Amino acid sequence: MSDYKPNAGTDHRICFVGDSFVQGTSDQLCLGWAGRLIQTAVARGNNITHYNLGIRRDTSRDIAARWESECAARLPADCGQLVVFSFGVNDTSIYEGSLRVPEQESLANCQSILSTATARYKTLMIGPPPMPDAPHNRRVAQLDQQFADIAAGLNVPYLSVFEVLRKDEHWLKEAIANDFAHPRQQGYDRLAGLVQDWSGWWFN
């Protein structure tokens, strides 16, 4: 349930579900990439209510436990029901010597989340962004590819942003100068632009 052609007169409700990068942590404008996308879509005449359901430090395990009830409360049947997922960086973080979420569990969580979501809602997924730390980045890159394969198998449009942002001076420069994880305004501008220009985004 991913193909969708929005009508300007439709009451659209969108849930952005994920981690701190979805939440927009450290963005001086307090919009993140999700807020920027909706600003543009509304300026073009679309009727949209959006909900940012990004939570700092959330892993796929955390998201799998909460997303269904959170989205169900916000997406009534009489509106355009849209969900965008983005997660993975926290799964690949090392905590007390181990991955916060083992790789196979991350993949199973992604499979479960997307298969359930796409049966109910119009669904998209944005891949995890890069980190300034090289070993962490290798794990993120691998998970990104595996997530993309899962999404393809379920016919869920998936946008990998890892490689483009890894080479983007603003994303990594801002992350290093900030907290070694999150960019600031220009980085979120860049990520929003990637989604905005993507053919899978409903309101481009």
C-alpha positions in Angstrom: 0.0 0.0 0.0 2.6 2.5 -1.1 1.5 3.9 -4.5 -0.4 7.1 -3.8 -1.4 10.2 -5.8 -2.4 12.9 -3.3 -5.3 15.2 -4.0 -5.1 18.7 -2.7 -8.6 18.5 -1.3 -7.9 15.3 0.7 -7.3 15.5 4.5 -3.9 13.9 4.7 -2.4 12.6 8.0 1.2 11.6 8.1 3.2 9.9 10.8 7.0 10.2 10.7 8.2 7.3 12.9 11.8 6.8 14.0 14.7 8.1 16.1 16.4 11.4 16.8 17.2 12.0 13.2 13.4 11.9 12.5 12.8 14.1 15.6 15.3 16.7 14.2 17.6 16.8 17.2 20.0 19.8 17.1 18.1 21.6 14.3 18.0 25.3 15.3 14.7 25.7 13.4 13.2 22.8 15.4 11.8 21.3 12.2 14.1 18.5 11.2 13.8 17.0 7.7 10.2 16.0 8.3 9.0 19.5 9.2 10.8 20.9 6.2 9.0 18.5 3.9 5.6 19.4 5.3 6.3 23.1 5.1 6.9 22.7 1.3 3.9 20.4 0.8 1.5 22.7 2.6 2.9 25.8 0.8 1.9 24.0 -2.4 -1.7 23.8 -1.3 -1.9 20.3 0.3 -4.1 19.8 3.4 -1.7 17.9 5.8 -1.6 17.2 9.5 1.8 15.6 10.4 2.9 13.9 13.5 6.6 13.6 14.4 7.0 10.4 16.3 10.8 10.4 16.4 12.3 9.5 19.8 15.9 10.0 20.7 17.9 6.7 21.1 15.1 4.6 19.8 16.1 1.4 18.1 14.1 -0.8 15.7 13.1 -2.9 18.8 11.7 0.2 20.5 9.8 1.3 17.4 8.4 -2.1 16.8 6.9 -2.0 20.2 5.2 1.4 19.9 4.5 2.3 16.3 1.2 0.5 15.7 -0.7 2.1 18.6 0.8 5.5 18.0 -0.1 5.5 14.3 -3.6 4.0 14.9 -4.4 6.9 17.3 -3.5 9.5 14.7 -4.6 8.0 11.3 -8.4 7.7 11.2 -10.0 5.8 8.4 -11.6 8.8 6.7 -8.3 10.5 5.8 -5.3 9.9 3.7 -3.3 7.6 6.0 0.5 7.9 5.4 3.5 6.6 7.3 7.2 7.3 6.9 9.7 5.2 8.8 13.4 5.9 9.4 15.6 4.1 11.9 18.8 1.9 12.2 21.6 4.1 13.5 20.9 3.3 17.1 20.6 -0.5 16.3 24.2 -0.3 15.1 25.6 1.6 18.1 27.9 -0.3 20.5 26.7 -0.3 24.2 28.7 -2.1 26.9 30.7 -4.0 24.2 27.8 -5.2 22.1 25.4 -4.0 19.4 22.3 -2.4 21.0 20.3 -4.6 18.7 21.8 -7.7 17.0 21.7 -7.6 13.2 19.3 -10.4 12.7 16.8 -8.9 15.1 17.1 -5.5 13.3 16.2 -7.2 10.1 13.3 -9.1 11.6 12.0 -5.9 13.2 12.2 -4.1 9.9 10.4 -6.9 8.1 7.7 -7.0 10.7 7.2 -3.2 10.8 7.1 -2.7 7.1 4.9 -5.8 6.3 2.3 -4.7 8.9 2.4 -1.1 7.9 2.1 -1.5 4.2 -1.0 -3.7 4.7 -2.7 -0.8 6.5 -1.2 2.5 5.3 0.6 4.1 2.4 4.2 3.5 3.6 7.7 4.8 2.8 11.1 4.2 4.4 14.1 6.5 4.5 17.4 4.7 5.3 19.7 5.5 8.2 22.1 8.4 7.7 25.9 8.2 8.2 27.9 8.9 11.3 31.3 10.6 11.7 32.8 7.4 13.2 34.2 5.0 10.5 33.6 1.6 12.2 30.0 2.7 13.1 29.5 3.8 9.5 30.4 0.4 8.1 27.7 -1.1 10.2 25.2 1.5 9.2 26.0 1.0 5.5 25.5 -2.7 5.8 22.2 -2.4 7.6 21.0 0.2 5.1 21.5 -2.2 2.2 19.8 -5.0 4.1 16.8 -2.7 4.9 16.6 -1.7 1.3 16.4 -5.4 0.2 13.6 -6.0 2.7 11.7 -3.0 1.5 12.1 -4.0 -2.1 10.7 -7.5 -1.3 7.6 -5.8 0.2 7.2 -3.2 -2.5 7.8 -0.4 0.0 9.6 2.6 -1.6 13.0 3.0 0.1 15.4 5.9 -0.2 19.0 5.3 0.8 20.6 8.6 1.9 23.7 7.1 3.4 26.2 7.5 0.6 25.1 11.0 -0.5 25.2 12.3 3.1 28.5 10.6 3.8 30.0 12.8 1.0 28.1 15.9 2.0 30.3 18.5 3.7 27.5 20.1 5.7 26.2 16.9 7.2 29.4 15.5 8.6 31.0 18.9 9.4 28.0 19.9 11.5 27.7 16.5 13.2 31.4 16.6 14.2 31.1 20.2 15.5 27.9 19.5 17.3 27.7 16.2 19.2 29.4 13.8 16.8 26.1 12.4 15.7 23.4 15.0 14.7 23.8 17.8 12.1 22.3 21.2 12.4 20.3 23.4 10.1 22.2 22.8 6.8 22.4 19.1 7.4 18.7 18.7 7.8 18.2 21.0 4.8 20.2 18.6 2.8 18.3 15.5 4.0 15.0 17.1 3.4 16.1 18.0 -0.1 17.0 14.4 -0.9 13.5 13.2 0.1 11.8 16.2 -1.6 13.5 15.3 -4.9 12.8 11.6 -4.6 10.2 10.1 -6.9 8.8 8.1 -4.0 7.8 11.1 -2.0 4.1 11.7 -2.3 4.2 15.5 -2.4 7.1 16.3 -4.7 
